[in-house]
Amino acid sequence: MKTRTFFTACGLLLIQSLSAQTIQDQQNERTKIDARGDTILIVKGQKDIRIKLYERNGNEDSGETEIYDGVFLERANADERNFLDLLPFVPNRKHKDKYEPHISGIYLGFARMPEQVPQFTTNPMMPLDLSRSWEFGLNLLGTGFRFNESNWGANIGLGWGYRSFSIDGNRALVKQENSSVLQTGGIFENGTTAPKNYSDSRLRHFFFRIPVQLEFQTSKNSRYAFFNLGPEFEIRHGVKSFTHINGGKKRCIGKGMYVHPVGVNLLVQAGYGSVGLYLRYSLTPFFQRDKGPEAVPYSFGLAFFL
């Protein structure tokens, strides 16, 4: 009889001890937060984290009403998580998962005009001084999005800028009745006793550009190495041809110059961090058909991204 009583007492003590341990474990796994009268209850389980949100009814004596009950599913490594990672109840991306589109910024480069794509040789119909032919642009509007969790994304932007071609030698681009003609100096005009010579001749225009790019990037030490390419739509305006005749003041000798008002470029960029190199090649002729020299501009230079 005494033996049975002894084992019964031991069993009750064991059950009470296990119950107390379970209650203690449950209390340790619960976190209660009061925020402006509402209550957030976070309960950690074996494979998930449950979040409950209660709204207080009126005063403190009116009790609380449960208004949200959900399971925080992504718990890949509980040892590295803390309370702040649960707000606002969605997983926070690590830094390496961020996507930084390289689309907005400033660029400056040289410009040339070969006869056709993809030549890089000098064009006898449009000889330029490379060291003095350049472009400058600003891409102040730009955005991008990432393809799922990959290293690929897409970008789109809007920019404005200026491009100027320096015509080499004693030549100037002159607008005639139906075309723009590269005219060589040293010509005697009717009623003149001295030839007409040209110097420091230029063809310039302003532009709006809309780049659409596919980008690959990878991060290292909080910086991104990247490569992107894609089409760029260009709207040209303010086209003018300038020259100095016989050493005189700079004169505008033509506007419009039968240039295509809209063009399409191929833009390729690569770099690291906020600095990159770019190559921009026109896929369409610069002048209208049979109204100017055969020429397709391209440019290359440095880009600084914001």
Secondary structure, 3 states (H helix, E strand, C coil): CHHHHHHHHHHHHHHHHHHHHHHHHHHHCEEEEEECCEEEEEEECCCCEEEEEEEECCCHHHCEEEEEEEEECCCCCHHHCCHHHHCCCCCCCCHHHCCCCCCCEEEEEEEECCCCCCCCCCCCCCCECHHHCEEEEEEEEEEEEECCCCCEEEEEEEEEEEEEEEECCCEEEEECCCCEEEEECCECCCCCCCCECEEEEEEEEEEEEEEEEEEEEEEECCEEEEEEEEEEEEEEEEEEEEEEECCCCEEEEEECCCECCEEEEEEEEEEECCEEEEEEEECCCCECCCCCCCCCCEEEEEEEEC
